[in-house]
Amino acid sequence: MNRINKRKIGKEHEEKAVIFLQGRGYKIIQCNYSCRYGEIDIIAKDGGYIVFIEVKYRKNTMLGSPEGAVDSTKKQHIRRTAQDFLIKNFGTDEVLCRFDVAAFTGNQIHLIKDAF
C-alpha cells in the first residue's frame, strides 16, 4: 500500500472516530494538532478532561492490534505534543487531561479510555 492510500485511510478513520466520539458526548476541540514534537489526531473535551486521542487502524489483527502500535516512542511524542498544546492554549500544562486510543480493526472501533 502506498503512502497516499495510507494517508487517505488514516484520514477516513479519523473522521469516523470524530463521529463516534461526538456520539459519546465528546466535544471536539481540534483535529490534527501538530508541533515540533509530533501530531495528535484528535483533541476533545470529555467532562472535565481535555482528551488527546490517537486513532489507529488495522485491517485485521494478523500484524497485531491497532492499540499495540502505540508504542513507548509514540506515547512520548504524544505526551510532549499534548504538553505543547496545553501550554499554548491554557498557559500551563497543569490541566486535567487523559490519553485515549480509538482503535479500529476493520470496521469495528474500540475506545480505550486512559490508555496511557
C-alpha positions in Angstrom: 0.0 0.0 0.0 1.5 3.3 -0.9 1.8 6.4 1.3 -1.1 8.3 -0.3 -3.5 5.4 0.3 -2.4 5.1 3.9 -3.0 8.8 4.5 -6.4 8.5 2.9 -7.4 5.5 5.0 -6.0 7.3 8.1 -8.0 10.4 7.4 -11.2 8.4 6.8 -10.8 6.6 10.2 -10.0 9.9 12.0 -13.3 11.3 10.6 -15.2 8.1 11.7 -13.6 8.4 15.2 -14.8 12.1 15.4 -18.4 11.0 14.7 -18.1 8.1 17.2 -16.7 10.3 19.9 -19.3 13.0 19.4 -21.9 10.3 19.7 -20.5 9.6 23.2 -20.6 13.2 24.3 -17.0 14.3 23.5 -16.7 17.9 22.3 -14.1 18.1 19.6 -11.6 20.9 20.1 -9.2 20.3 17.2 -8.1 17.6 14.8 -4.5 17.0 13.6 -2.7 19.3 16.1 1.0 19.4 15.3 4.1 21.0 16.6 7.8 20.2 16.5 7.2 17.2 18.9 4.6 15.4 16.8 1.0 15.2 16.0 -2.2 14.4 17.9 -5.1 13.1 15.8 -8.0 14.5 17.9 -8.2 16.8 20.9 -11.5 16.8 22.7 -13.3 17.7 25.9 -15.0 14.9 27.9 -16.5 16.0 31.1 -13.8 17.9 33.0 -10.9 16.3 30.9 -9.0 17.5 27.9 -8.6 14.3 26.0 -5.8 13.6 23.5 -6.9 10.8 21.2 -4.7 8.7 19.0 -6.5 6.9 16.1 -5.1 3.6 14.9 -6.4 1.3 12.2 -5.6 -2.2 11.2 -7.3 -4.2 8.5 -7.1 -7.2 10.8 -5.0 -8.4 13.7 -2.6 -10.5 11.8 0.1 -7.9 12.4 -1.0 -7.1 15.9 -3.7 -5.0 17.4 -4.1 -1.3 16.4 -3.6 -0.1 20.0 -0.4 -2.2 20.1 1.0 0.2 17.5 1.0 3.0 20.1 4.5 2.1 21.5 6.6 3.9 24.1 8.2 6.2 21.5 4.8 7.2 20.1 3.4 7.8 23.6 6.4 10.1 24.4 5.7 12.1 21.2 2.0 12.4 22.1 2.7 13.5 25.7 5.2 16.2 24.6 2.8 17.4 21.9 -0.1 17.5 24.4 2.1 19.5 26.8 2.8 21.9 24.0 -0.9 22.2 23.2 -1.8 22.8 26.9 0.8 25.5 27.4 -0.1 27.3 24.2 -3.9 27.2 25.0 -4.1 27.3 28.8 -0.8 28.8 29.8 0.1 25.8 31.8 0.4 22.0 31.5 -1.3 21.6 34.9 -4.7 20.8 33.3 -6.8 17.7 33.9 -6.2 15.5 30.9 -6.0 11.9 29.7 -4.9 9.9 26.6 -7.4 7.7 24.8 -6.9 5.4 21.8 -9.6 4.9 19.2 -8.6 1.5 17.8 -10.1 0.3 14.5 -9.9 -3.3 13.4 -11.6 -3.4 10.1 -14.9 -1.5 10.6 -15.1 -2.1 14.3 -14.0 0.6 16.7 -12.9 0.1 20.3 -12.3 3.1 22.5 -9.7 2.7 25.2 -10.1 5.5 27.7 -7.0 6.5 29.7 -4.9 4.2 27.5 -1.6 5.6 28.9 
